Amino acid sequence: MKLTIRGLRWYMVGLIALATALNYFDRQTLALLAATLQDALGISTVQYAYMTAAFLSSYTIMYAVSGRLIDRLGTRRGFAIFVAGWSAVDALHALARTALQFGFLRFLLGAVEPANFPAGVKAVSEWFPMRQRALAVGIFNSGTAVGAAIAAPLVTWIALRFGWRYTFLAGAALSASWTALWLLLYRAPRRHPWLGAEELALIEDGAGPATVRPVPIGCLLRRREAWGCIVARMLTDPISYFFAFWMPKFLQQERGFDLRAIGRYYWIPYVSLALGNIAGGALPALLVRGGWSVDRARKTVMLAASCVIPACFILITRSLSPSLAVALISVAMFCHAAWGNMTLPAEVFPMHAVGSVSGFGGAVGSLVGAAAMLLIGWTTAASSFNMIFIVCAALPLTAWAAVCVLVPDLGRVREIAP
C-alpha cells in the first residue's frame, strides 16, 4: 500500500522556511557581532560598511546567476549545492582575524546565499496552486524573520559564553544538517512517492504546461511585468538590508543598547517580521475568498503596508525612547514583510520563468542595496541615522505605484515560450 501524507505541500514549504531561517541566521550573525568585532579586532564603522557591501556585491551577481542555475539544475539539486556552499563559507568565518579577511568571506557568502530565494519561489510555483502562492511564499519567507529572531538570543549567548568564533561554527553545522534533510525529503510533485492523487490535482490546477527549459533573459526583460517585479525589489530590498545589517548597530549607537540588551530584545522585531510575512499571504487569501480578485487583494494589502512604514520611520527619528524604537521597528518590519515583494514573480510568470525573474530582480535589489550600505556607513559615521530613515520612508509607496503601473493584473500567469 502506497504511503501518502496529507497536505504534503505544507511540509515542503516548511522545509524551505527552515532553510531561509538558517540563511538569515548566518547573515545576521555578523550584524549582531558588529560592535563586538569593532572592539575585539579594531574594525571601524566604515570598514563594517565595506564588509556589508562586499557581501551584497557578490550577492548582486549571483542572485541573477543562481536564479538561472536553479532553473537549469532543478530545485532539488540546485538548492542543495548552494546551501552546502554557504555552510562551508560560514565555518571559515571562525578563522578570520582582520576586516579584509571578513570582507573576503562575506563576498564568498554573498555568492552562495542568494539562491535560497529563487529556489524557494520556484519550489512554491511547483508545489502550490496560484491562489495559495502568496501565502506559501509568505510562510517560507517568514524564515528570514525566524532565523534573525533566533539569532539574536542564540548568537549573543554563544558569543558571551564561548566566544564569537563559535557562533559561525554553529550556523555552519545547522546548514549542513539541513542539506542532508533536503536531499532525503524533497522531490518534484509528480515524482514524490508520498503525494496523493487528490493533492497533485489541486497543485496542478491552473498551473499551465510544465517545462524545464528556462526562458532567455532577453525575452523576459521585454515584458513590462518583469520590470514591475524588478523595480519592486530595487526599491524595497534596500530596506530589508537596512533592517538586517544596521538596526542592531542603530540601537547600540543611538539608543544605548549593549550586546546583552540586543540579545534580550532584538528578537521582538523579527517575530513581527515573521507574522508580517504570513499576514502578507493570509490577508489577500482571505479577501480572495470574500470575492476579491488576486490583483485587488494583493495591491490593497501592499498599499496599506506602504502607508504605515513611513509613519513608523519618521516617528523613530523623533523619539529617543529605546522601548518605543523597538516597537516602531517591529511595526515597520511587520508591514515591510506584508508587502510581499518576493511573491510577485510567482503571481505573474509560469514555473519555467519564476527562478530567472526572481533572480534578476534580487540581483538588481542587492546592487542598489550594496550602494545603500556604503551610503549608510558614510552617513552614520558623519552624523546620525535620521536621514536614512527619512529616505527609506519614501520607498514603499514608490514601489507600490510602480507595480500598479507595470503589473496591471496580478494573479494571471503570462505564458512565455522558452
Wavefront OBJ file of the C-alpha trace (Angstrom):
o trace
v 0.000 0.000 0.000
v 1.376 3.418 -1.017
v 2.195 5.810 1.831
v 0.655 9.249 1.302
v 0.951 12.311 3.538
v -1.998 14.662 3.581
v -1.094 18.295 2.925
v 2.435 17.357 1.864
v 2.907 20.709 0.120
v 2.816 22.462 3.510
v 5.625 20.246 4.790
v 7.650 21.158 1.698
v 7.192 24.888 2.285
v 8.088 24.338 5.941
v 11.359 22.762 4.845
v 12.092 25.784 2.648
v 11.220 28.100 5.541
v 13.787 26.263 7.661
v 16.475 26.853 5.021
v 15.517 30.521 4.895
v 15.785 30.735 8.678
v 19.300 29.300 8.538
v 20.178 31.663 5.700
v 19.276 34.668 7.837
v 20.775 33.192 10.989
v 24.107 33.064 9.152
v 23.989 36.563 7.718
v 22.565 38.132 10.900
v 25.472 36.796 12.945
v 27.838 39.489 11.699
v 25.308 42.289 12.253
v 24.768 41.194 15.846
v 28.506 40.978 16.454
v 29.381 44.268 14.713
v 30.130 46.212 17.905
v 31.908 43.193 19.447
v 34.170 42.791 16.418
v 34.863 46.513 16.352
v 36.165 46.286 19.931
v 37.956 42.938 19.574
v 39.567 43.437 16.157
v 39.596 47.222 15.765
v 37.136 47.297 12.862
v 35.729 50.765 12.125
v 32.173 51.691 11.122
v 33.293 52.440 7.563
v 35.143 49.097 7.372
v 31.965 47.371 8.552
v 30.067 49.159 5.766
v 32.623 47.840 3.256
v 32.139 44.325 4.636
v 28.372 44.510 4.117
v 28.910 45.986 0.645
v 31.287 43.118 -0.202
v 28.544 40.661 0.706
v 25.997 42.484 -1.437
v 28.308 42.951 -4.419
v 28.679 39.197 -4.952
v 25.079 38.713 -3.854
v 24.052 41.023 -6.707
v 25.851 38.992 -9.357
v 24.923 35.593 -8.011
v 21.275 36.413 -7.359
v 20.788 36.655 -11.127
v 23.124 33.756 -11.888
v 21.718 31.499 -9.181
v 18.173 32.063 -10.450
v 19.236 30.838 -13.879
v 21.155 27.931 -12.345
v 18.155 26.868 -10.280
v 16.026 26.858 -13.448
v 18.652 24.696 -15.178
v 19.749 22.376 -12.336
v 16.284 21.923 -10.880
v 15.095 22.904 -7.445
v 16.268 19.848 -5.503
v 19.849 19.626 -6.738
v 20.449 23.366 -7.105
v 19.178 24.213 -3.618
v 21.366 21.509 -2.024
v 24.523 22.721 -3.785
v 24.104 26.303 -2.649
v 23.193 25.518 0.970
v 26.204 23.212 1.279
v 28.316 26.078 -0.097
v 27.142 28.636 2.430
v 27.645 26.134 5.247
v 31.321 25.778 4.291
v 31.881 29.534 3.952
v 30.157 30.217 7.269
v 32.564 27.869 9.029
v 35.545 29.741 7.541
v 34.419 32.936 9.288
v 35.670 31.440 12.548
v 39.236 31.766 11.213
v 39.022 35.457 10.229
v 41.139 37.995 12.113
v 41.026 41.222 10.068
v 38.466 43.389 8.320
v 39.960 42.352 4.964
v 39.526 38.653 5.769
v 35.957 39.219 6.911
v 35.255 41.228 3.764
v 36.566 38.404 1.564
v 34.492 35.799 3.396
v 31.386 37.992 3.226
v 32.000 38.238 -0.516
v 32.058 34.434 -0.737
v 28.955 34.125 1.442
v 27.138 36.565 -0.817
v 27.938 34.325 -3.772
v 26.161 31.262 -2.334
v 23.317 32.581 -0.159
v 21.035 34.327 -2.707
v 19.972 31.055 -4.369
v 17.728 30.406 -1.365
v 15.105 32.838 -2.659
v 14.726 31.994 -6.372
v 14.870 28.313 -5.342
v 12.178 28.885 -2.721
v 9.886 30.801 -5.082
v 10.393 28.165 -7.780
v 9.566 25.370 -5.329
v 6.373 27.216 -4.367
v 5.379 27.515 -8.034
v 5.938 23.746 -8.353
v 4.024 22.757 -5.210
v 1.169 25.296 -4.908
v -1.800 26.438 -6.992
v -1.937 30.138 -7.860
v -4.430 31.085 -5.152
v -2.133 29.758 -2.403
v 1.221 31.029 -3.663
v 1.240 34.346 -1.813
v 0.601 32.518 1.456
v 3.215 29.844 0.681
v 5.856 32.459 -0.202
v 4.918 34.337 2.967
v 5.443 31.188 5.037
v 8.836 30.345 3.568
v 9.935 33.991 3.626
v 8.941 34.176 7.301
v 12.035 32.070 7.813
v 14.053 35.271 7.368
v 12.433 36.628 10.497
v 12.550 33.356 12.416
v 16.255 32.954 11.675
v 17.039 36.501 12.710
v 14.856 36.238 15.830
v 16.610 33.051 16.907
v 19.976 34.570 16.042
v 19.586 37.484 18.451
v 19.485 35.469 21.712
v 21.449 32.447 20.461
v 24.348 34.327 18.863
v 24.736 36.629 21.847
v 24.588 33.652 24.251
v 27.212 31.678 22.307
v 29.440 34.746 21.930
v 29.253 35.634 25.619
v 29.668 32.022 26.781
v 32.169 30.533 24.307
v 33.448 33.395 22.145
v 32.261 34.949 18.901
v 34.038 32.441 16.622
v 31.783 29.605 17.756
v 28.684 31.438 16.525
v 29.803 30.924 12.918
v 30.569 27.247 13.503
v 27.079 26.714 14.943
v 25.442 28.180 11.854
v 27.622 26.058 9.562
v 26.671 22.831 11.355
v 22.941 23.611 11.186
v 23.064 24.400 7.456
v 24.989 21.201 6.684
v 22.344 19.189 8.536
v 19.571 20.859 6.537
v 21.255 19.895 3.246
v 21.112 16.220 4.155
v 17.449 16.544 5.179
v 16.547 18.322 1.917
v 18.113 15.637 -0.276
v 16.274 12.988 1.697
v 12.798 14.583 1.599
v 12.370 16.857 -1.426
v 11.107 15.756 -4.843
v 9.035 17.459 -7.551
v 5.310 16.751 -7.001
v 4.894 14.187 -9.790
v 7.972 12.307 -8.571
v 7.225 12.375 -4.863
v 6.238 8.945 -3.528
v 4.247 10.397 -0.598
v 1.981 12.724 -2.594
v -1.648 11.674 -3.056
v -3.509 11.991 -6.361
v -6.044 14.438 -4.929
v -3.377 16.855 -3.716
v -1.470 16.528 -7.002
v -4.620 17.552 -8.895
v -5.009 20.571 -6.574
v -1.377 21.596 -7.106
v -1.655 21.366 -10.884
v -4.987 23.203 -11.075
v -4.434 26.111 -13.449
v -0.667 25.599 -13.459
v -0.358 25.594 -17.234
v 2.019 23.434 -19.251
v 5.140 22.327 -17.416
v 8.584 22.570 -18.944
v 12.152 22.501 -17.685
v 13.504 24.812 -20.399
v 14.318 28.257 -18.976
v 13.251 31.346 -20.893
v 16.038 33.551 -22.363
v 16.577 36.525 -20.100
v 16.226 38.935 -23.030
v 12.735 37.612 -23.688
v 11.783 38.173 -20.052
v 13.191 41.692 -19.954
v 11.000 42.698 -22.866
v 7.956 42.146 -20.636
v 6.849 45.107 -18.551
v 5.601 42.701 -15.869
v 9.186 41.537 -15.357
v 10.231 45.143 -14.827
v 7.423 45.556 -12.314
v 8.906 42.698 -10.276
v 12.427 44.087 -10.697
v 11.585 47.688 -9.755
v 9.708 46.460 -6.677
v 12.829 44.644 -5.496
v 15.074 47.587 -6.396
v 13.074 49.951 -4.185
v 12.220 47.660 -1.246
v 15.274 45.386 -0.897
v 17.472 48.212 0.487
v 15.009 48.447 3.387
v 15.441 44.707 4.008
v 19.226 45.104 4.133
v 18.928 48.155 6.360
v 16.904 46.088 8.826
v 19.291 43.132 8.613
v 22.676 44.851 8.758
v 22.165 48.177 10.532
v 19.300 48.021 13.026
v 21.340 46.335 15.795
v 24.024 48.977 15.313
v 21.416 51.764 15.364
v 20.069 50.509 18.692
v 23.564 50.275 20.140
v 24.885 53.557 18.739
v 21.840 55.805 19.197
v 19.534 54.125 21.731
v 22.072 52.837 24.269
v 21.711 49.043 23.831
v 24.623 46.752 24.724
v 25.141 43.189 23.401
v 23.073 41.662 26.225
v 20.188 44.049 25.558
v 20.310 43.214 21.839
v 20.065 39.530 22.704
v 17.228 40.178 25.146
v 15.025 42.414 22.981
v 16.003 42.309 19.315
v 14.079 39.099 18.628
v 10.836 41.081 19.018
v 11.024 42.929 15.650
v 11.778 39.643 13.925
v 8.737 37.958 15.396
v 6.800 40.865 13.871
v 8.594 40.275 10.565
v 7.593 36.593 10.616
v 3.982 37.472 11.357
v 4.063 40.061 8.585
v 5.270 37.501 6.060
v 2.365 35.220 6.923
v -0.143 38.094 7.032
v 1.049 39.267 3.612
v -0.180 35.977 2.183
v -3.078 35.214 4.519
v -4.855 38.587 4.259
v -5.054 38.574 0.426
v -6.165 34.926 0.529
v -8.947 35.889 2.949
v -10.030 38.751 0.676
v -9.987 36.444 -2.365
v -12.277 34.024 -0.542
v -14.580 37.003 0.030
v -14.855 37.596 -3.707
v -11.940 39.956 -4.405
v -9.563 39.329 -7.293
v -5.951 38.383 -6.505
v -4.859 41.682 -8.051
v -7.140 43.846 -5.909
v -6.442 41.899 -2.716
v -2.656 41.951 -3.036
v -2.387 45.589 -4.063
v -4.692 46.706 -1.252
v -2.526 44.972 1.348
v 0.612 46.403 -0.272
v -0.861 49.927 -0.171
v -1.820 49.673 3.489
v 1.695 48.493 4.377
v 3.237 51.256 2.255
v 1.361 53.904 4.248
v 2.262 52.599 7.721
v 6.016 52.149 7.132
v 6.767 55.876 6.520
v 4.884 56.855 9.671
v 6.978 54.435 11.749
v 10.277 55.611 10.257
v 9.518 59.273 10.814
v 8.410 58.636 14.411
v 11.656 56.746 15.088
v 13.619 59.878 14.234
v 11.510 61.931 16.695
v 11.637 59.611 19.726
v 14.690 58.840 21.886
v 12.925 56.095 23.863
v 14.639 52.688 23.421
v 11.413 50.754 24.018
v 9.431 52.913 21.586
v 12.186 52.488 18.995
v 11.880 48.688 19.258
v 8.076 48.931 18.995
v 8.194 51.157 15.901
v 10.825 48.989 14.260
v 8.593 45.979 14.932
v 5.549 47.575 13.266
v 7.639 48.713 10.279
v 9.118 45.243 9.836
v 5.653 43.644 10.016
v 4.408 45.920 7.235
v 7.561 45.527 5.166
v 7.129 41.754 5.219
v 3.395 42.005 4.448
v 4.271 43.994 1.310
v 5.338 40.677 -0.259
v 7.815 41.827 -2.929
v 9.232 38.314 -3.360
v 5.830 36.826 -4.196
v 5.305 38.872 -7.357
v 7.088 36.609 -9.936
v 5.078 33.550 -8.841
v 1.856 35.545 -9.382
v 2.797 36.668 -12.882
v 5.074 34.142 -14.611
v 4.971 30.374 -15.295
v 7.157 27.907 -13.421
v 9.945 27.818 -16.009
v 10.476 31.604 -15.709
v 9.941 32.208 -11.983
v 13.522 31.455 -10.917
v 15.023 33.725 -13.564
v 12.747 36.692 -12.822
v 13.243 36.246 -9.066
v 16.985 36.017 -9.520
v 17.304 39.040 -11.764
v 15.044 41.128 -9.543
v 17.008 40.121 -6.469
v 20.265 40.977 -8.239
v 19.090 44.495 -9.022
v 17.758 44.855 -5.479
v 21.054 43.797 -3.936
v 23.040 46.060 -6.303
v 21.050 49.042 -5.067
v 21.348 47.612 -1.546
v 25.156 47.435 -1.797
v 25.320 51.106 -2.747
v 22.891 51.888 0.063
v 25.082 50.077 2.618
v 28.037 52.296 1.724
v 25.912 55.431 1.899
v 24.560 54.369 5.278
v 28.076 53.743 6.564
v 29.367 57.121 5.416
v 26.262 58.962 6.619
v 26.122 57.410 10.089
v 29.866 57.767 10.611
v 29.485 61.515 9.983
v 26.134 62.178 11.666
v 23.108 60.046 12.659
v 20.587 57.572 11.237
v 17.816 60.176 10.813
v 18.386 60.872 7.120
v 18.465 57.122 6.395
v 15.038 56.627 7.971
v 13.614 59.589 6.035
v 14.859 58.285 2.671
v 13.581 54.767 3.396
v 10.158 56.202 4.293
v 9.573 57.232 0.657
v 10.428 53.886 -0.945
v 7.415 51.583 -0.266
v 4.779 53.876 -1.805
v 7.003 54.470 -4.832
v 7.381 50.710 -5.293
v 3.622 50.171 -4.939
v 2.932 52.756 -7.644
v 5.451 51.083 -9.961
v 3.781 47.685 -9.512
v 0.347 49.174 -10.233
v 1.622 50.677 -13.491
v 3.798 47.791 -14.708
v 1.819 44.760 -13.489
v -1.846 45.537 -14.180
v -3.248 42.104 -13.292
v -1.555 40.139 -10.502
v -2.724 36.543 -10.334
v -2.855 35.980 -14.105
v 0.086 33.927 -15.398
v 1.570 35.214 -18.652
v 2.689 32.286 -20.768
v 6.120 32.815 -22.327
v 7.546 30.414 -24.876
v 11.071 29.316 -23.879
l 1 2 3 4 5 6 7 8 9 10 11 12 13 14 15 16 17 18 19 20 21 22 23 24 25 26 27 28 29 30 31 32 33 34 35 36 37 38 39 40 41 42 43 44 45 46 47 48 49 50 51 52 53 54 55 56 57 58 59 60 61 62 63 64 65 66 67 68 69 70 71 72 73 74 75 76 77 78 79 80 81 82 83 84 85 86 87 88 89 90 91 92 93 94 95 96 97 98 99 100 101 102 103 104 105 106 107 108 109 110 111 112 113 114 115 116 117 118 119 120 121 122 123 124 125 126 127 128 129 130 131 132 133 134 135 136 137 138 139 140 141 142 143 144 145 146 147 148 149 150 151 152 153 154 155 156 157 158 159 160 161 162 163 164 165 166 167 168 169 170 171 172 173 174 175 176 177 178 179 180 181 182 183 184 185 186 187 188 189 190 191 192 193 194 195 196 197 198 199 200 201 202 203 204 205 206 207 208 209 210 211 212 213 214 215 216 217 218 219 220 221 222 223 224 225 226 227 228 229 230 231 232 233 234 235 236 237 238 239 240 241 242 243 244 245 246 247 248 249 250 251 252 253 254 255 256 257 258 259 260 261 262 263 264 265 266 267 268 269 270 271 272 273 274 275 276 277 278 279 280 281 282 283 284 285 286 287 288 289 290 291 292 293 294 295 296 297 298 299 300 301 302 303 304 305 306 307 308 309 310 311 312 313 314 315 316 317 318 319 320 321 322 323 324 325 326 327 328 329 330 331 332 333 334 335 336 337 338 339 340 341 342 343 344 345 346 347 348 349 350 351 352 353 354 355 356 357 358 359 360 361 362 363 364 365 366 367 368 369 370 371 372 373 374 375 376 377 378 379 380 381 382 383 384 385 386 387 388 389 390 391 392 393 394 395 396 397 398 399 400 401 402 403 404 405 406 407 408 409 410 411 412 413 414 415 416 417 418
